[in-house]
Amino acid sequence: MKRKQRLPNFKTREEEAKFWDTHSMTDYLEELEPADEIFTLAPSLAERIRERAKTRAISLRLPQWEIDGAKRVAKKNGVGYQVLINAWIAEALRREAHHRCRATA
């Protein structure tokens, strides 16, 4: 049977970060505080987070060569290809919004 480990008292955040780099949180679950008791988000920030979390799955048909290209770029950058495609879409939408704002100014 595994002996329960005690969570050390950390002197600095850096010391704590180094500790968690080499230890599993599952060994200390009983000692950890729930995150919502540690800090409170500003209401406006909490609302922005809730809005961003609202996502919906869609079906998007792409030619195989585009999917293969996205997979190659994603692998080079160490991300999933669907994450990369999503980032590309978000970037294009931001660029378009910026372009429209400048055109109406």
HELIX and SHEET records of a PDB file:
HELIX    1   1 ARG A   13  THR A   22  1                                  10    
HELIX    2   2 MET A   25  GLU A   31  5                                   7    
HELIX    3   3 ALA A   35  GLU A   37  5                                   3    
HELIX    4   4 PRO A   43  ALA A   53  1                                  11    
HELIX    5   5 GLN A   64  ASN A   77  1                                  14    
HELIX    6   6 TYR A   81  THR A  104  1                                  24    
END                                                                             
